[in-house]
Amino acid sequence: MRILVAEDEFLVGIQLEEDLRSAGCSIIGPFNTLEMATQAARRERFDLAILDINLNGKMVYPLADELAERGVPFIFLSGYMSADLPERFRAAPQIAKPHDPTVLIKQIRTAAPKID
C-alpha cells in the first residue's frame, strides 16, 4: 500500500514512516507544508493519505476536500477533537496524537479495506 503523509512535526513524521514501513507500506513524504502535500497528491499515485490537520499554520482541509472528491481515503492525525473540525469532516477517520502504531494500522485497514 502506498501512503501519502502530510505531517509538519519532524519526529512524528519519522515515527509514522517507521510504523508504516514496519507494516509493509511504502511512503510518499512526509510533506510538511500544504502546498508540497497538495502538489504530491496531484502527481503521485497512492492508496490512502494520512493528514495532519494543521501544517505549519495552514489547515489541510483544501487537500482533504480534493482527496474526498477523487475518492481517495484519508485519515486525519491530529490533536484536534472531532468537534473542532468543520462539519463535513467530523465523521472522517481520525487518530489522536501521539498515535499508537496498532491503532494506526487498524484505521488504515478500515479506511482502505480493499487494499492490503
Beta strands, then each sheet from edge to edge (+ up, - down):
strand 1: 2-6
strand 2: 26-31
strand 3: 48-52
strand 4: 54-55
strand 5: 58-59
strand 6: 74-78
strand 7: 94-96
sheet 1: 2+ 1+ 3+ 6+ 7+
sheet 2: 4+ 5-
end
